[in-house]
């Protein structure tokens, strides 16, 4: 998530704002490109060996305590827990940080993710792996809904909190925290046998595109809003003279 998703709107010159907006836009394009690449390779059965090799390596670590840990992380990525977490974040943004526009961004990104996931699953209709399942679940496999939800929720949370953390150590901890949960939720789905690794990777890229596109639009809107406010202020000063 790093610097390409970080922007402050007070005391930042126009050139820096445009540079940040451009970087987010480029990231969204790269995410879309790599998602399409994964989807094409998956449809052409070019990822079969890769998927089986990774599944074998992950599931070879099977043990009762690891299974409990993986079930814990997969539960964190479930719809029920995501909804509870999102309600808490919405309350925090509205009541504590008083972020009205950021709140709309958060809600839009989070609500849009499962809609996009459902649409993509209906398009690709990939059956779930049946190699060695530790839990039972229905529905299509590609891209992973858990992976998309994790990337979106922890990604947008990192974006919104970044400019409120002023020391380098705090920002590193924020990145490590978000990255850890995103990765572990994805790995848990592979370990439990309900997703191929390419489902997880595809989910990350799909969410990367959606998240970056949403942030790009948000930053573009904020830039336009700031420019309009600046013009109105200049006009007001001229009028007062």
N, C-alpha and C positions, 0 to 999 in steps of 0.2 A: 504494500500500500504506500509507501514512502512519500517523497516530496511531490510527485506528480498529482497527488490528491490533496495538497495542502494549500490553502489560500486564505488570506485575511483581507477584509474589504476596507479597513480604515488605515489610512496612511500608506497605502500601497499604490505606486504609480501605475499608469495605464499600461505601460510596456510590460511590466512584471505580471499584471493580471492577464494580459493577452497571452503571454508565454505560458502561464499555468493552464489557461483554457486550451491552448493548442496541445500541450502535453497530454491532457486528459482525453482530448479528441483522438490523438494518435494511439493512445492506449486502447481506446474503445475499438478502433479499427483493427489493431493487432489481435485483440481478443476475438473479434468476429472472424478474422482470417483463420486463426488457429482452431476455433470451434468448427468452422467449415472443413478444415483439413482433417480433424479427428472424425467428423461425421462421414466424410467421403471414404476415409480408410476403413472405418467401421462397416459401412455399407458394402464395401468391396471385400470384406473378410480378410483384410490385411493386418488386423490387430489380434487375431485369434491366438497366435503364439505368445505375443506380448501379454495379453490378458491372462492366459493360462499360467505363464511363468510367474507373474506377479502374484496371482491368487495362490499358487502353490507355495511361494516364499512366505507370504503373509500367514496363510493357514497352517503352515508347518510349525508355527510358534504356539499352536493351540494348547491351552492349559486352562483349568477351571478359573483361576484368578484373572487371567488375561481376558477370558470370555466375559467375566463380570465387569471388567473395566471397559471393554468394548461395548457392552450393552448399555453402560452408563453414558458413554459418549454418543451412541446412536439415539438414546433417549433425549439427550440435550438438543439434538438436531430435529426432534420430532415436532410436529405442528403444535401440539399442546404446549410444550416448553417454549417454543419460539414465540407463540402468542403472548404468553406470560411475560417473557423477557421484553418483548416489544412494548407491551403496556407500561412496564416499568420505565423503559427508555422514553416513551412519549410523555409520561408524567414528569420525568427529570428534565426533559427539554423545555416543557411548557412552564412548569412551576419553579424550577431552580435556575435554569439558564435563560429563561424567558425568550427562547428561540422560536419565533412563530414561523418564519420562512423555512428554517432548517427542519422544523417539525413536519411541514408539508413535504419536503424532500424525503425525509425518513419514511413517512407513511406511503408515499408514492412508490418508492423503491421496494419496500417490504411487501406491499400488496401486489405489485406488478410481478414479483418473482414467481410465486406459485402459478399465476396465470400463464406466464411465459413457459414455465416448466410443463404444465399440462398441455399446452399447444405443441411444444416440441415432442413430447412423448407420443402424442397422437399422430404426429407426422412420421416419426421413425418406427414406432411400434416394435421396439426390440424386446424380446422375451428376456426375463431375468435368468441369470446363470443357475444351473441345477447340478453343479459339481459336488458341493458339500455345504448345505445350508444349516445354520445353527438357529435361525428363527424363520418363521414363515411370514410371507407378505405377498400381496397381490399387486397388480398393475404392471405397467411397462417399466423398462430399465433405463433407457437412455433419453436424456441425461439424468443424473441422480438429483432428485429433489432435495435430499439432505445436503448434498454438496452445494447446490445452488443457494439454499437457505442460509447455510453457514457462511458462505463467501459474502453474500449480500448483507446479512445482519452485522457480522463482525467487521466487514469492510466499511459500511456506512458509519458504524459506530466509531471506527478509527478516524475516518474523515472528519466527523463532527467534533470529536474530542481533541484532535491533534493541536489545534490552535489555542486550546485552553491549558495545554501543558507546555511550560516554557523551558524546562531543562532537558538536556539531551538524554539523560538516564531515564526520565519518565517517558519520553517518547519511544525509546528503545523497548521499554517494558510493555508499553501499549502495543507495539508492533509484534513483539514476541507472544503476548497474550492472545492477540487475535489470530496470528498465524498458527499457534499451537492448537487452538480449538478448531480452526478450519481444517487443518491437516488431520487431526485425530478423528473428527467426525467422518471425514472421507475414508480414512483407513478402517474405521470400525465397520463401515458398510461392506468393504471388501472382505474383512476378517469373518464377518457373520454370513458371508456367502450370498448376499442379496444384490450385489452390484459387481459388474466388471470394473477393472481399473479405468478403462476408457470411458465408462459412464461417469466416474468421478472427475476425470480430467475434462471431459466435455462439459460437465456441470460447472466446473470452475471457470472455464472460458466463457460459457453462456452468461453466467452471472457477472463476470468481469466486463463483458460488453454492456450488459444492462446497467450495471452500477456506474461505469465510467460515462456512458451516454447520459444517464440521469444527472450525474455531477457536472458534466459538460454543460448541459442545458441550464442547470442551476447557476453555474458560474457566469455563463453568458447573460442570463437574466440579471444577475447582480451587477455585472459590469454595465449593462444598459441602464439599470436603475440608478447607479452611481453617476453615470454621465448625464442623465436627465436631471438629477438633483443638482449637479454642478452647474448646468446651463441655467436652471431656474434661479440659482443663487446669484449667478453673474447678472442676469436680467434684473433681479431685485435690487442689486447694488447700483446698476446703472439708472434704474428708475428712481431710486432714493436720491441720487445726485441731481 
